[in-house]
């Protein structure tokens, strides 16, 4: 089982120097890897592939803890997560209310792009990922197949939350999401 973490995850267990010492020792023995400054992982070992890279989502969750920020998948990455695009971006973009910066991990780059409060209003919710993916695709690229894929991902429990977040979406996206969240009618 892999896990991406920061020293902050352990702050209730001891002093900063004790935590840093333990992390250095675990890194030296190869139990953990340092991905970037203040960012570590407990790697997954696959018998065929060897050490498996941590997911962008796991890295983003650790950055949220480390930097006390919020993040929202954006662009091609949001579309890929929802199955709307087969493109796997090498540069994963997350919108954030924290400072803009790039985190380079191996050959991958995670970009934290500072954005407006309106774009962060739906951070961490399904509606936020829907809005960002649709914005990336553009109105002209949204067809019945895209709508069907999104509809399949909306559970009954999600409908009211998505409808509540429509005010944060551009008008054309709000109209699409509204139609996707309407109650199912018996035929």
Buried (B, 14 or more C-beta within 10 A) or exposed (E): EBBBBBBBBBEEEEEEEEBBEBBEEBEEEEEBBEBBEBBBBBBBEEEEEEEEBBEBBBBBBBBBBBBEBBBBBBBBBBBBBBEBBEEEBEEBBBBBBBEEEEBEBEEBBBBBBBBEEEBBBBBBBBBBBBBBBBBBBEEEEBEEEBBEEBEEBBEEEBBEBBBEBBEBBEEEBBEBBEEBBEEEEEE
